[in-house]
Amino acid sequence: MNEVLNKCLILMLTIFTGYSIKRFKIYSPETNAGINDLCFSLLFPLTILMSFYQKDMNIVSISFILFTIFLFAINLFYSIFLANILVKENIGMWIVSANAIFRGNFIIMGIPIISSLVGEKGLVLTGIAIGLSQIFYNFASVLFYSKLDNTKISLKKIISNIFKNNMMLGGILGVFLMIFKINLGIFADLFRNVGSISSSLALMCMGYNLGFIDIKKYLKSALIISFFKLVLFPTIVLVLLKFFKFPLEESIVSLVLFGAPVAVNTFTYAKRYNTQVQLAEYYIIISTLLFIFTIQLFLRFVI
């Protein structure tokens, strides 16, 4: 478990590096936005693609895929139910809170932890989980944010968004390479090297975007959301993992996936739609800080 603690501390220090870059004005917000776009449009898709490269298809079980789909569906209803109880009187807060409970920062925070604990098999399972997450996350985004302008939910738009998502495309191409055992030659090392910097850059971009204004105003709300995000739902996942007796690797991936802190996407969407931006920011800050402790607690039950 010291390995998990060390990895979490490194992640936090990397985030702090990004925050320091902003404080000392080393580069502009536009540069940071460009780096962040690079991470999610190219670097993470390459990481996902290479997680499948030259792997055995038997690593991934149908039971894990079905279990992950089930958890995403349960988590979506869970987030809507809690948002209705906690903040139903304010539509902006409802959207930001529901999105915060549902979407986790799994890609940025989870991949480094899983790769250190489980290795290659964990990365394949992670790639599958990320592909499934993009389906549910895109559906949830359309569902949540359509409430702001009362637009009808378009199935065509949801499907289009899913297959325009570069991380989804990276997963599809990765599965294609795995099935047909295609050799990328020298490009394999190139893609691995380029993709390997994705988490560090994304964490620094995340730190760059954080601020610490009016923390007292939002602390209580952030702690409540963090409890439901980092404690209650992972407890449900842990009970189900024990009940169905999933193996170690699948248990670790599931706990990190559904125990990850609030996704940066929550802040991005809040800013885009100009609704509850500071609240979204503190959901991310507080949940990320608490994640260092909660993820160690839950992993102790399976490792």
C-alpha positions as CSV (number, residue, x, y, z in Angstrom):
1,M,0.0,0.0,0.0
2,N,3.0,2.3,0.3
3,E,3.2,2.1,-3.4
4,V,-0.3,3.6,-3.7
5,L,0.5,6.3,-1.2
6,N,3.7,7.3,-3.1
7,K,1.9,7.3,-6.4
8,C,-0.9,9.5,-5.0
9,L,1.6,11.9,-3.5
10,I,3.4,12.2,-6.9
11,L,0.1,12.9,-8.6
12,M,-0.7,15.7,-6.1
13,L,2.8,17.2,-6.5
14,T,2.3,17.2,-10.2
15,I,-1.0,19.0,-9.8
16,F,0.8,21.5,-7.5
17,T,3.4,22.0,-10.2
18,G,0.7,23.1,-12.6
19,Y,-0.7,25.5,-10.0
20,S,2.8,26.9,-9.5
21,I,3.2,27.4,-13.2
22,K,0.1,29.6,-13.2
23,R,1.2,31.5,-10.1
24,F,4.6,32.3,-11.5
25,K,3.1,33.0,-15.0
26,I,5.5,30.6,-16.7
27,Y,3.0,30.2,-19.6
28,S,-0.4,31.6,-20.6
29,P,-3.9,30.2,-20.1
30,E,-4.1,29.7,-23.8
31,T,-0.9,27.6,-23.8
32,N,-2.4,25.5,-20.9
33,A,-5.6,25.0,-22.9
34,G,-3.6,23.9,-25.9
35,I,-1.6,21.4,-23.8
36,N,-4.9,20.0,-22.3
37,D,-6.4,19.6,-25.7
38,L,-3.3,17.8,-26.9
39,C,-3.6,15.4,-23.9
40,F,-7.2,14.4,-24.6
41,S,-7.2,14.6,-28.4
42,L,-3.9,12.7,-29.0
43,L,-1.9,11.5,-26.0
44,F,-4.6,9.7,-24.0
45,P,-6.0,8.0,-27.1
46,L,-2.5,6.7,-27.9
47,T,-2.2,5.4,-24.3
48,I,-5.5,3.6,-24.6
49,L,-4.6,2.2,-28.0
50,M,-1.3,0.9,-26.8
51,S,-2.9,-0.7,-23.8
52,F,-4.4,-3.3,-26.1
53,Y,-1.4,-3.7,-28.4
54,Q,0.0,-7.3,-28.6
55,K,-2.2,-8.4,-25.7
56,D,-4.2,-11.7,-25.3
57,M,-7.9,-11.3,-25.8
58,N,-8.5,-13.8,-23.0
59,I,-7.4,-11.2,-20.5
60,V,-10.8,-9.5,-20.7
61,S,-13.8,-11.5,-19.4
62,I,-17.3,-11.0,-20.5
63,S,-18.3,-10.9,-16.8
64,F,-16.1,-7.8,-16.2
65,I,-17.6,-6.0,-19.2
66,L,-21.2,-6.7,-18.1
67,F,-20.3,-5.8,-14.5
68,T,-18.8,-2.5,-15.6
69,I,-21.9,-1.6,-17.7
70,F,-24.1,-2.5,-14.8
71,L,-22.1,-0.2,-12.4
72,F,-22.2,2.7,-14.9
73,A,-26.0,2.3,-15.2
74,I,-26.4,2.2,-11.4
75,N,-24.1,5.1,-11.0
76,L,-26.1,7.3,-13.4
77,F,-29.4,6.7,-11.5
78,Y,-27.5,7.2,-8.2
79,S,-26.2,10.6,-9.3
80,I,-29.6,11.8,-10.5
81,F,-31.3,10.5,-7.4
82,L,-28.8,12.3,-5.1
83,A,-28.8,15.5,-7.1
84,N,-32.6,15.6,-6.8
85,I,-32.4,15.3,-3.0
86,L,-29.4,17.7,-2.5
87,V,-30.0,20.6,-4.9
88,K,-33.2,20.2,-6.8
89,E,-34.2,23.9,-6.4
90,N,-31.3,25.2,-8.5
91,I,-30.9,23.8,-12.0
92,G,-27.3,25.0,-12.3
93,M,-26.2,23.3,-9.1
94,W,-28.3,20.2,-10.0
95,I,-26.4,19.8,-13.3
96,V,-22.9,20.4,-11.8
97,S,-23.6,18.2,-8.8
98,A,-25.1,15.3,-10.9
99,N,-22.1,15.5,-13.3
100,A,-19.7,15.6,-10.4
101,I,-21.1,12.5,-8.7
102,F,-21.3,10.6,-12.0
103,R,-18.1,11.4,-13.8
104,G,-14.8,10.5,-12.3
105,N,-11.2,11.7,-13.1
106,F,-10.3,8.1,-13.8
107,I,-8.1,8.7,-16.9
108,I,-5.8,11.2,-15.2
109,M,-5.7,9.8,-11.7
110,G,-6.5,6.1,-12.3
111,I,-4.1,5.0,-15.0
112,P,-0.9,5.7,-13.1
113,I,-2.2,3.9,-10.0
114,I,-3.5,0.9,-11.9
115,S,-0.3,0.5,-14.0
116,S,1.8,0.5,-10.8
117,L,-0.4,-2.1,-9.1
118,V,-1.6,-4.4,-11.8
119,G,0.7,-3.8,-14.8
120,E,-0.2,-4.8,-18.4
121,K,-3.4,-6.7,-17.6
122,G,-4.7,-3.7,-15.7
123,L,-4.1,-1.4,-18.6
124,V,-6.1,-3.6,-20.9
125,L,-9.0,-3.7,-18.4
126,T,-8.6,0.1,-18.1
127,G,-8.9,0.5,-21.8
128,I,-12.1,-1.4,-21.8
129,A,-13.5,0.6,-18.9
130,I,-12.6,3.9,-20.6
131,G,-14.3,2.8,-23.8
132,L,-17.5,2.0,-21.9
133,S,-17.2,5.2,-19.8
134,Q,-17.3,7.3,-23.0
135,I,-20.7,5.9,-24.0
136,F,-22.2,6.6,-20.6
137,Y,-20.4,9.9,-20.1
138,N,-21.5,11.3,-23.4
139,F,-25.1,10.2,-22.8
140,A,-25.0,11.8,-19.3
141,S,-23.6,15.1,-20.6
142,V,-26.4,15.4,-23.2
143,L,-29.0,14.4,-20.5
144,F,-27.7,16.8,-17.8
145,Y,-27.0,19.9,-19.9
146,S,-30.1,19.7,-22.0
147,K,-31.9,20.8,-18.9
148,L,-30.3,24.3,-19.2
149,D,-32.1,25.2,-22.4
150,N,-34.9,22.5,-22.3
151,T,-33.7,20.9,-25.5
152,K,-34.8,17.4,-26.5
153,I,-32.4,14.6,-26.0
154,S,-31.1,13.6,-29.5
155,L,-30.0,9.9,-29.8
156,K,-28.3,10.9,-33.1
157,K,-26.3,13.5,-31.3
158,I,-25.3,11.1,-28.5
159,I,-24.1,8.5,-30.9
160,S,-22.2,11.1,-33.0
161,N,-20.5,12.5,-29.8
162,I,-19.4,9.0,-28.8
163,F,-17.7,8.2,-32.1
164,K,-16.2,11.6,-32.4
165,N,-14.5,11.1,-29.1
166,N,-10.8,10.4,-29.7
167,M,-10.4,8.2,-26.6
168,M,-13.3,6.0,-27.9
169,L,-11.6,5.8,-31.3
170,G,-8.3,4.9,-29.5
171,G,-10.1,2.1,-27.8
172,I,-11.7,0.8,-31.0
173,L,-8.4,0.9,-32.9
174,G,-6.7,-0.8,-29.9
175,V,-9.2,-3.7,-29.9
176,F,-8.8,-4.0,-33.7
177,L,-5.0,-4.3,-33.3
178,M,-5.5,-6.9,-30.5
179,I,-7.9,-9.0,-32.5
180,F,-5.9,-9.1,-35.8
181,K,-2.5,-9.1,-34.1
182,I,-1.2,-6.2,-36.2
183,N,2.5,-5.4,-35.7
184,L,3.1,-1.6,-35.6
185,G,6.9,-2.1,-35.7
186,I,8.9,1.0,-34.8
187,F,5.6,3.0,-34.4
188,A,4.8,1.0,-31.3
189,D,7.7,2.5,-29.4
190,L,6.9,5.9,-30.8
191,F,3.2,5.7,-29.7
192,R,4.2,4.4,-26.2
193,N,6.8,7.2,-25.7
194,V,4.4,9.9,-26.8
195,G,1.5,8.6,-24.8
196,S,3.6,8.1,-21.6
197,I,3.6,11.8,-20.9
198,S,-0.2,12.1,-21.0
199,S,-0.9,11.8,-17.3
200,S,1.8,14.2,-16.1
201,L,0.8,16.9,-18.6
202,A,-2.9,16.5,-17.9
203,L,-2.3,16.7,-14.1
204,M,-0.3,19.9,-14.6
205,C,-3.1,21.4,-16.7
206,M,-5.5,20.4,-14.0
207,G,-3.4,22.2,-11.4
208,Y,-3.1,25.3,-13.6
209,N,-6.9,25.6,-13.8
210,L,-7.4,25.4,-10.0
211,G,-8.0,28.5,-7.8
212,F,-8.6,29.0,-4.1
213,I,-11.3,31.7,-3.9
214,D,-14.2,31.6,-1.4
215,I,-13.3,28.1,-0.2
216,K,-15.5,28.5,2.9
217,K,-18.5,29.2,0.8
218,Y,-18.3,25.9,-1.1
219,L,-16.5,23.7,1.4
220,K,-19.6,22.1,2.9
221,S,-21.1,21.3,-0.5
222,A,-17.8,19.9,-1.8
223,L,-17.5,17.6,1.3
224,I,-21.0,16.3,0.8
225,I,-20.5,15.5,-2.8
226,S,-17.1,14.0,-2.1
227,F,-18.6,11.6,0.5
228,F,-21.2,10.3,-2.0
229,K,-18.5,10.2,-4.7
230,L,-15.5,8.8,-2.9
231,V,-17.0,6.8,0.0
232,L,-20.6,5.7,-0.5
233,F,-20.6,4.5,-4.1
234,P,-17.2,2.8,-3.8
235,T,-18.6,0.9,-0.8
236,I,-21.4,-0.4,-2.9
237,V,-18.9,-1.4,-5.6
238,L,-16.7,-3.2,-3.0
239,V,-19.7,-5.1,-1.6
240,L,-20.6,-6.3,-5.1
241,L,-17.0,-7.2,-6.0
242,K,-16.8,-9.4,-2.8
243,F,-20.3,-10.9,-3.5
244,F,-19.4,-11.9,-7.1
245,K,-15.8,-12.8,-6.2
246,F,-14.1,-10.9,-8.9
247,P,-10.3,-11.5,-9.3
248,L,-7.7,-9.0,-7.9
249,E,-7.0,-7.2,-11.2
250,E,-10.7,-6.6,-12.0
251,S,-11.4,-5.5,-8.4
252,I,-8.6,-2.9,-8.4
253,V,-9.7,-1.5,-11.8
254,S,-13.4,-1.3,-10.7
255,L,-12.5,0.4,-7.3
256,V,-10.2,3.0,-8.9
257,L,-12.7,3.6,-11.8
258,F,-15.7,4.2,-9.5
259,G,-13.7,5.7,-6.6
260,A,-11.9,8.4,-8.7
261,P,-12.4,12.1,-7.7
262,V,-14.6,14.5,-9.6
263,A,-13.7,14.8,-13.3
264,V,-12.1,17.9,-14.7
265,N,-14.9,17.8,-17.2
266,T,-17.2,19.1,-14.5
267,F,-15.3,22.4,-14.5
268,T,-15.0,22.5,-18.2
269,Y,-18.7,22.1,-18.8
270,A,-19.6,24.6,-16.0
271,K,-17.3,27.2,-17.6
272,R,-18.7,26.5,-21.1
273,Y,-22.3,26.9,-19.9
274,N,-21.4,29.7,-17.4
275,T,-23.1,28.0,-14.5
276,Q,-21.7,27.3,-11.0
277,V,-18.0,27.5,-12.2
278,Q,-16.5,28.0,-8.7
279,L,-18.6,25.2,-7.2
280,A,-17.4,22.8,-9.9
281,E,-13.8,23.9,-9.2
282,Y,-14.1,23.1,-5.5
283,Y,-15.8,19.8,-6.2
284,I,-12.6,18.9,-8.1
285,I,-10.2,20.3,-5.5
286,I,-11.7,18.7,-2.4
287,S,-12.5,15.4,-3.9
288,T,-8.9,15.1,-5.4
289,L,-7.3,15.9,-2.0
290,L,-9.5,13.3,-0.2
291,F,-8.9,10.7,-2.9
292,I,-5.4,10.2,-1.6
293,F,-6.9,8.7,1.6
294,T,-10.1,7.0,0.3
295,I,-8.5,5.0,-2.5
296,Q,-6.0,3.5,-0.1
297,L,-8.7,2.6,2.3
298,F,-10.8,0.7,-0.3
299,L,-7.8,-1.0,-2.0
300,R,-6.8,-2.4,1.4
301,F,-9.9,-4.6,1.2
302,V,-8.8,-6.3,-2.0
303,I,-5.0,-6.3,-2.0
